[in-house]
């Protein structure tokens, strides 16, 4: 068993955060920042006699996702009742989708490329989200559990893959690609807490399947999968049976924990939702959805390479984060220097974002910077007004103050020094303080760069490197 293949399939739950209302009622789609159990009505709380009313835009958005997953979209779509009792399900059933009798989910039999691999998409289905369970402390040690139904009924798209992944790294790469697609479609703000959740099914060889439920972040998904793979291999190596069960990921202890026996399809007792008729998806309707779809990440990456002459790597880094790709295109509209602007974003700005950006904040809000700042910075470098070293220092000032680079340069007098008289004085000072290096210059050509570094330090990075280098070489010829 130790050498047998790992099989991983995943189920990704994506809230349609772009909607104003829930899936079957008029309650707000954005339940966050609401007092507990205030964003509910008779429909989403499951009161007797209430009738669900399907959100048309939810169907539009779910069809977009199905198209992006290269799925077949059937001409007829229906809803089913998935019957199971959890305290966060106010109706004691969930309105979901199920493939039966020619009435299926919004999409099936898709395929999505990620990296150099392909993952088969079993289905894309539209359903309602349950409420939230809130624990006093840890799930295992809390004396009580609180229930907040504000989320109940929120529109959710579930994407189910075939067990095509062989390790946790492949899953992480796929999830990153999926996130970029959702952001480009504009159907899900993946940065919002709980907007994207992932379940994973794992088996090794012909062993039984174990499900890990509701892992909150992609980083934790990778950790949970690595732990579970190791756990199952360890059990098998000791001839201990791997049970088919549902487990939860303990992010504090970094282990999976048994939750319950694994439910099978028949346990849910699916039957057609009697209060929602069959939905007809005509060719005209589906064609209109395709025409409305925005540019997807792969096509955008190819355009960045073709139109802006960016490398594949830089283009991929940009489109992995839609906000950053939008930022890049806006900056290029202001000042056309795509390679320079992309370099500042990928090499410098993203490091600031990684250190300070919160999940729900934007680049402009959190870092006080916009496309006009980066465009201005690129122009100052291109026009040889400031050195790259000065530009990097200026960027950190922009983060703190929000001032334009041109203003910062004027106020701090940080423009490049081109005056040969001033630079010659700095060269002479460098020669005076580095006499040993000057003596070595005849046998060691690398000393020239060392002396240039000293001149740049003496001028606080403002010396024009080309002029300073010429002065250094000229003085070395006279000295040696």
Buried (B, 14 or more C-beta within 10 A) or exposed (E): BEEEEBBBBBBBBBBBBBBEBBBBBEBBBBBBEBEBBEBBBEBBBBEEEBEBBBBEBBBBBBBBBBBBBBBEBBEEBBBBBBBEEEEBBBBEBBBBBBBEEEBBBBBBEBBBEBEEEEBBBBBBBBBBBBBBBEEEEEEEEEEEEEBBBBBBBBBBBBBBBBBBBEEBEBBBBBBBBBBBBBBBBBBBBBBBEBBBBBBBBBBBBEBBBBBBBEBBBBEBBBBBBBBBBEBBBEBBEEEEEBEBBBBBBBBEEEBBEEBEEBEEEEEBEBEBBEBBEEBEBEEEBBEEBEEEBEEBBBEBBEBBBEEBEBEEEBBBBBBBBBBBBBBBBBBBEBBEBBEBBBBBBBEBBBEBBEEEBEEEEEBBEBBBBBBBBBBBBBBBBEEEBBBEBBBBBBBEBBBEEEBBBBEBBEEEEBBBBBEBEEBBBBBEBBBEEBEEBBEEBEEEEEBBEBBBEBBBEBBBBBBBBEBBBBBBBEBBEEEE
